[in-house]
Amino acid sequence: MDGVSITARLNRIGIRARAGRNTAHMELAGELPAVVLSGLLGIHIRTATLWAQETGNTRPGYAAEVARRELRKNC
C-alpha cells in the first residue's frame, strides 16, 4: 500500500496524518544537520536548510566539525 492510499484511509476515519508528518519533519530539522536531513528525507539541501533555520537549529556547521575531528584523528 502506498502513502497516498494510507493517507486517504486515515483521513476517512478522521485521522489527519499530514499534521503529524509535518511535526515529525520539523522535529528532525531541529535535531539534525541540514545535510543529514536532506539525505534522510530525500529533500533538497536548500529546503532542509530553511527548515533547520525555522526550527532554530544552531548547528549548521556540525558536519564540517565532525569531518575536522576525523581528519585530526587520522593524522
The first five atom37 places (N, CA, C, CB, O) and aatype in JSON, in Angstrom:
{
  "aatype": [12, 3, 7, 19, 15, 9, 16, 0, 1, 10, 2, 1, 9, 7, 9, 1, 0, 1, 0, 7, 1, 2, 16, 0, 8, 12, 6, 10, 0, 7, 6, 10, 14, 0, 19, 19, 10, 15, 7, 10, 10, 7, 9, 8, 9, 1, 16, 0, 16, 10, 17, 0, 5, 6, 16, 7, 2, 16, 1, 14, 7, 18, 0, 0, 6, 19, 0, 1, 1, 6, 10, 1, 11, 2, 4],
  "atom_mask": [
    [1, 1, 1, 1, 1],
    [1, 1, 1, 1, 1],
    [1, 1, 1, 0, 1],
    [1, 1, 1, 1, 1],
    [1, 1, 1, 1, 1],
    [1, 1, 1, 1, 1],
    [1, 1, 1, 1, 1],
    [1, 1, 1, 1, 1],
    [1, 1, 1, 1, 1],
    [1, 1, 1, 1, 1],
    [1, 1, 1, 1, 1],
    [1, 1, 1, 1, 1],
    [1, 1, 1, 1, 1],
    [1, 1, 1, 0, 1],
    [1, 1, 1, 1, 1],
    [1, 1, 1, 1, 1],
    [1, 1, 1, 1, 1],
    [1, 1, 1, 1, 1],
    [1, 1, 1, 1, 1],
    [1, 1, 1, 0, 1],
    [1, 1, 1, 1, 1],
    [1, 1, 1, 1, 1],
    [1, 1, 1, 1, 1],
    [1, 1, 1, 1, 1],
    [1, 1, 1, 1, 1],
    [1, 1, 1, 1, 1],
    [1, 1, 1, 1, 1],
    [1, 1, 1, 1, 1],
    [1, 1, 1, 1, 1],
    [1, 1, 1, 0, 1],
    [1, 1, 1, 1, 1],
    [1, 1, 1, 1, 1],
    [1, 1, 1, 1, 1],
    [1, 1, 1, 1, 1],
    [1, 1, 1, 1, 1],
    [1, 1, 1, 1, 1],
    [1, 1, 1, 1, 1],
    [1, 1, 1, 1, 1],
    [1, 1, 1, 0, 1],
    [1, 1, 1, 1, 1],
    [1, 1, 1, 1, 1],
    [1, 1, 1, 0, 1],
    [1, 1, 1, 1, 1],
    [1, 1, 1, 1, 1],
    [1, 1, 1, 1, 1],
    [1, 1, 1, 1, 1],
    [1, 1, 1, 1, 1],
    [1, 1, 1, 1, 1],
    [1, 1, 1, 1, 1],
    [1, 1, 1, 1, 1],
    [1, 1, 1, 1, 1],
    [1, 1, 1, 1, 1],
    [1, 1, 1, 1, 1],
    [1, 1, 1, 1, 1],
    [1, 1, 1, 1, 1],
    [1, 1, 1, 0, 1],
    [1, 1, 1, 1, 1],
    [1, 1, 1, 1, 1],
    [1, 1, 1, 1, 1],
    [1, 1, 1, 1, 1],
    [1, 1, 1, 0, 1],
    [1, 1, 1, 1, 1],
    [1, 1, 1, 1, 1],
    [1, 1, 1, 1, 1],
    [1, 1, 1, 1, 1],
    [1, 1, 1, 1, 1],
    [1, 1, 1, 1, 1],
    [1, 1, 1, 1, 1],
    [1, 1, 1, 1, 1],
    [1, 1, 1, 1, 1],
    [1, 1, 1, 1, 1],
    [1, 1, 1, 1, 1],
    [1, 1, 1, 1, 1],
    [1, 1, 1, 1, 1],
    [1, 1, 1, 1, 1]
  ],
  "atom_positions": [
    [[0.85, -1.17, 0.0], [0.0, 0.0, 0.0], [0.9, 1.23, 0.0], [-0.97, 0.0, 1.23], [1.87, 1.31, 0.76]],
    [[0.58, 2.19, -0.84], [1.4, 3.39, -0.93], [0.92, 4.46, 0.06], [1.37, 3.94, -2.36], [-0.13, 4.34, 0.68]],
    [[1.73, 5.51, 0.17], [1.45, 6.58, 1.13], [0.14, 7.3, 0.87], [0.0, 0.0, 0.0], [-0.55, 7.69, 1.81]],
    [[-0.19, 7.49, -0.4], [-1.44, 8.19, -0.75], [-2.65, 7.38, -0.27], [-1.53, 8.44, -2.28], [-3.6, 7.94, 0.28]],
    [[-2.6, 6.08, -0.48], [-3.71, 5.22, -0.06], [-3.87, 5.21, 1.46], [-3.51, 3.8, -0.57], [-4.98, 5.27, 1.98]],
    [[-2.74, 5.12, 2.14], [-2.8, 5.12, 3.61], [-3.36, 6.44, 4.12], [-1.4, 4.87, 4.21], [-4.21, 6.46, 5.01]],
    [[-2.89, 7.55, 3.55], [-3.38, 8.87, 3.95], [-4.89, 8.99, 3.71], [-2.64, 9.98, 3.19], [-5.61, 9.49, 4.57]],
    [[-5.36, 8.52, 2.57], [-6.79, 8.58, 2.25], [-7.6, 7.77, 3.26], [-7.05, 8.06, 0.83], [-8.64, 8.23, 3.72]],
    [[-7.12, 6.58, 3.6], [-7.84, 5.76, 4.58], [-7.87, 6.43, 5.95], [-7.18, 4.37, 4.7], [-8.91, 6.45, 6.61]],
    [[-6.74, 6.97, 6.37], [-6.7, 7.64, 7.67], [-7.62, 8.86, 7.69], [-5.26, 8.07, 8.01], [-8.32, 9.09, 8.67]],
    [[-7.62, 9.63, 6.61], [-8.5, 10.8, 6.53], [-9.96, 10.41, 6.63], [-8.25, 11.56, 5.23], [-10.75, 11.11, 7.26]],
    [[-10.34, 9.29, 6.01], [-11.75, 8.84, 6.05], [-12.21, 8.53, 7.47], [-11.93, 7.61, 5.18], [-13.38, 8.69, 7.79]],
    [[-11.27, 8.09, 8.31], [-11.67, 7.78, 9.69], [-11.33, 8.9, 10.66], [-11.01, 6.48, 10.16], [-11.4, 8.73, 11.88]],
    [[-10.95, 10.06, 10.11], [-10.77, 11.23, 10.94], [-9.37, 11.47, 11.48], [0.0, 0.0, 0.0], [-9.18, 12.33, 12.34]],
    [[-8.39, 10.74, 10.99], [-7.01, 10.92, 11.45], [-6.26, 11.73, 10.4], [-6.3, 9.55, 11.71], [-6.15, 11.31, 9.25]],
    [[-5.77, 12.87, 10.78], [-5.05, 13.76, 9.87], [-3.55, 13.49, 9.99], [-5.38, 15.26, 10.16], [-2.88, 14.01, 10.88]],
    [[-3.04, 12.68, 9.08], [-1.65, 12.25, 9.15], [-0.67, 13.36, 8.77], [-1.43, 11.07, 8.24], [0.45, 13.38, 9.27]],
    [[-1.08, 14.28, 7.9], [-0.16, 15.3, 7.42], [0.38, 16.16, 8.57], [-0.85, 16.19, 6.38], [1.56, 16.5, 8.58]],
    [[-0.47, 16.51, 9.51], [-0.02, 17.35, 10.63], [1.08, 16.63, 11.43], [-1.21, 17.71, 11.56], [2.08, 17.24, 11.81]],
    [[0.89, 15.36, 11.67], [1.9, 14.59, 12.39], [3.18, 14.44, 11.6], [0.0, 0.0, 0.0], [4.28, 14.5, 12.16]],
    [[3.04, 14.26, 10.31], [4.2, 14.14, 9.42], [5.0, 15.42, 9.41], [3.76, 13.78, 8.0], [6.22, 15.41, 9.53]],
    [[4.3, 16.55, 9.28], [4.98, 17.84, 9.26], [5.68, 18.11, 10.59], [3.99, 18.96, 8.94], [6.79, 18.63, 10.62]],
    [[5.02, 17.76, 11.68], [5.63, 17.94, 13.0], [6.89, 17.09, 13.13], [4.62, 17.57, 14.11], [7.9, 17.55, 13.65]],
    [[6.83, 15.86, 12.66], [8.0, 14.97, 12.72], [9.14, 15.53, 11.88], [7.62, 13.56, 12.23], [10.3, 15.47, 12.29]],
    [[8.83, 16.06, 10.71], [9.87, 16.65, 9.87], [10.54, 17.83, 10.56], [9.28, 17.1, 8.53], [11.76, 17.97, 10.51]],
    [[9.75, 18.68, 11.2], [10.32, 19.84, 11.88], [11.15, 19.42, 13.1], [9.21, 20.81, 12.31], [12.17, 20.04, 13.41]],
    [[10.7, 18.4, 13.79], [11.49, 17.88, 14.92], [12.85, 17.4, 14.44], [10.73, 16.72, 15.62], [13.87, 17.69, 15.06]],
    [[12.86, 16.67, 13.33], [14.13, 16.22, 12.76], [14.99, 17.4, 12.33], [13.87, 15.3, 11.55], [16.2, 17.4, 12.55]],
    [[14.37, 18.41, 11.73], [15.11, 19.59, 11.28], [15.76, 20.32, 12.45], [14.19, 20.54, 10.52], [16.81, 20.93, 12.3]],
    [[15.13, 20.25, 13.6], [15.7, 20.89, 14.78], [16.83, 20.11, 15.41], [0.0, 0.0, 0.0], [17.62, 20.65, 16.18]],
    [[16.9, 18.82, 15.09], [17.89, 17.95, 15.72], [19.07, 17.59, 14.83], [17.23, 16.7, 16.17], [20.17, 17.35, 15.33]],
    [[18.87, 17.56, 13.53], [19.9, 17.08, 12.61], [20.5, 18.2, 11.78], [19.32, 16.01, 11.69], [19.83, 19.21, 11.52]],
    [[21.73, 18.04, 11.37], [22.29, 18.99, 10.4], [21.5, 18.91, 9.09], [23.81, 18.68, 10.16], [20.98, 17.85, 8.73]],
    [[21.42, 20.02, 8.38], [20.64, 20.07, 7.15], [21.08, 19.03, 6.13], [20.73, 21.46, 6.54], [20.24, 18.44, 5.44]],
    [[22.38, 18.8, 6.02], [22.86, 17.83, 5.03], [22.38, 16.42, 5.36], [24.39, 17.86, 4.96], [22.07, 15.65, 4.45]],
    [[22.31, 16.08, 6.63], [21.82, 14.76, 7.04], [20.32, 14.67, 6.78], [22.14, 14.49, 8.53], [19.83, 13.66, 6.27]],
    [[19.58, 15.72, 7.14], [18.14, 15.75, 6.91], [17.83, 15.61, 5.42], [17.53, 17.06, 7.46], [16.91, 14.88, 5.03]],
    [[18.58, 16.3, 4.6], [18.39, 16.25, 3.15], [18.54, 14.82, 2.64], [19.39, 17.18, 2.44], [17.69, 14.33, 1.88]],
    [[19.59, 14.15, 3.03], [19.82, 12.78, 2.6], [18.81, 11.8, 3.15], [0.0, 0.0, 0.0], [18.38, 10.88, 2.46]],
    [[18.42, 11.99, 4.4], [17.48, 11.09, 5.06], [16.09, 11.15, 4.43], [17.4, 11.42, 6.53], [15.47, 10.11, 4.2]],
    [[15.62, 12.37, 4.16], [14.26, 12.54, 3.65], [14.19, 12.67, 2.13], [13.63, 13.75, 4.28], [13.1, 12.65, 1.55]],
    [[15.34, 12.8, 1.48], [15.34, 12.95, 0.04], [14.84, 14.31, -0.42], [0.0, 0.0, 0.0], [14.22, 14.42, -1.48]],
    [[15.1, 15.34, 0.39], [14.68, 16.69, 0.03], [15.91, 17.49, -0.37], [13.94, 17.37, 1.21], [17.04, 17.11, -0.06]],
    [[15.69, 18.59, -1.05], [16.79, 19.44, -1.5], [17.49, 20.06, -0.29], [16.28, 20.54, -2.46], [16.84, 20.37, 0.72]],
    [[18.78, 20.25, -0.38], [19.56, 20.81, 0.72], [19.05, 22.2, 1.11], [21.05, 20.88, 0.35], [19.07, 22.56, 2.28]],
    [[18.59, 22.98, 0.13], [18.05, 24.31, 0.45], [16.81, 24.21, 1.33], [17.72, 25.08, -0.83], [16.65, 24.98, 2.27]],
    [[15.94, 23.26, 1.01], [14.74, 23.05, 1.81], [15.12, 22.63, 3.23], [13.82, 21.98, 1.17], [14.58, 23.15, 4.2]],
    [[16.05, 21.69, 3.33], [16.5, 21.24, 4.65], [17.11, 22.38, 5.44], [17.5, 20.09, 4.51], [16.89, 22.48, 6.65]],
    [[17.87, 23.23, 4.79], [18.49, 24.38, 5.46], [17.43, 25.35, 5.96], [19.47, 25.09, 4.52], [17.53, 25.85, 7.08]],
    [[16.43, 25.62, 5.13], [15.35, 26.51, 5.55], [14.59, 25.94, 6.74], [14.38, 26.76, 4.4], [14.28, 26.67, 7.68]],
    [[14.29, 24.66, 6.7], [13.6, 24.04, 7.82], [14.44, 24.13, 9.09], [13.27, 22.57, 7.5], [13.92, 24.42, 10.17]],
    [[15.74, 23.88, 8.97], [16.63, 23.96, 10.14], [16.64, 25.37, 10.7], [18.06, 23.53, 9.76], [16.61, 25.55, 11.92]],
    [[16.68, 26.37, 9.83], [16.67, 27.76, 10.29], [15.35, 28.08, 10.98], [16.91, 28.72, 9.11], [15.35, 28.77, 12.0]],
    [[14.23, 27.6, 10.44], [12.92, 27.87, 11.03], [12.81, 27.27, 12.43], [11.82, 27.31, 10.14], [12.12, 27.82, 13.29]],
    [[13.47, 26.15, 12.65], [13.38, 25.5, 13.96], [14.4, 26.03, 14.95], [13.55, 24.01, 13.81], [14.42, 25.64, 16.12]],
    [[15.27, 26.93, 14.48], [16.28, 27.47, 15.38], [17.47, 26.57, 15.57], [0.0, 0.0, 0.0], [18.21, 26.7, 16.55]],
    [[17.67, 25.65, 14.65], [18.82, 24.75, 14.72], [20.09, 25.59, 14.63], [18.77, 23.67, 13.57], [20.35, 26.25, 13.62]],
    [[20.87, 25.56, 15.68], [22.06, 26.41, 15.75], [23.33, 25.66, 15.4], [22.19, 27.01, 17.13], [24.43, 26.13, 15.69]],
    [[23.21, 24.49, 14.78], [24.39, 23.68, 14.48], [24.61, 23.49, 12.99], [24.27, 22.35, 15.15], [24.82, 22.35, 12.56]],
    [[24.57, 24.54, 12.19], [24.76, 24.32, 10.76], [26.15, 23.83, 10.4], [24.48, 25.59, 10.02], [26.33, 23.22, 9.34]],
    [[27.13, 24.07, 11.24], [28.49, 23.63, 10.95], [28.83, 22.28, 11.54], [0.0, 0.0, 0.0], [30.01, 21.91, 11.56]],
    [[27.85, 21.55, 12.02], [28.09, 20.28, 12.7], [28.84, 19.28, 11.81], [26.77, 19.67, 13.14], [29.84, 18.69, 12.24]],
    [[28.37, 19.09, 10.59], [29.01, 18.1, 9.7], [30.46, 18.47, 9.43], [28.24, 17.99, 8.38], [31.32, 17.6, 9.39]],
    [[30.72, 19.76, 9.24], [32.09, 20.2, 8.99], [32.96, 19.93, 10.22], [32.11, 21.7, 8.62], [34.12, 19.53, 10.09]],
    [[32.42, 20.16, 11.4], [33.18, 19.91, 12.62], [33.5, 18.43, 12.78], [32.4, 20.42, 13.85], [34.61, 18.07, 13.18]],
    [[32.54, 17.57, 12.48], [32.78, 16.12, 12.56], [33.88, 15.72, 11.58], [31.48, 15.33, 12.27], [34.75, 14.92, 11.92]],
    [[33.84, 16.27, 10.38], [34.87, 15.96, 9.38], [36.24, 16.4, 9.86], [34.54, 16.62, 8.04], [37.22, 15.68, 9.69]],
    [[36.32, 17.59, 10.48], [37.61, 18.08, 11.0], [38.12, 17.16, 12.11], [37.47, 19.52, 11.53], [39.32, 16.88, 12.17]],
    [[37.23, 16.7, 12.98], [37.65, 15.79, 14.06], [38.22, 14.51, 13.48], [36.47, 15.47, 14.99], [39.24, 14.01, 13.96]],
    [[37.56, 13.98, 12.45], [38.03, 12.75, 11.82], [39.42, 12.95, 11.2], [37.04, 12.29, 10.76], [40.28, 12.08, 11.32]],
    [[39.62, 14.08, 10.56], [40.92, 14.38, 9.96], [42.0, 14.45, 11.03], [40.87, 15.68, 9.17], [43.09, 13.92, 10.85]],
    [[41.7, 15.12, 12.15], [42.69, 15.25, 13.24], [43.01, 13.88, 13.84], [42.18, 16.2, 14.35], [44.15, 13.61, 14.21]],
    [[42.0, 13.02, 13.93], [42.19, 11.7, 14.49], [43.11, 10.86, 13.62], [40.86, 11.0, 14.68], [43.93, 10.08, 14.12]],
    [[42.97, 11.01, 12.32], [43.74, 10.19, 11.37], [45.15, 10.72, 11.12], [43.01, 10.1, 10.06], [45.95, 10.03, 10.49]],
    [[45.48, 11.9, 11.6], [46.82, 12.46, 11.37], [47.8, 12.03, 12.42], [46.77, 13.96, 11.34], [48.97, 12.42, 12.37]]
  ]
}
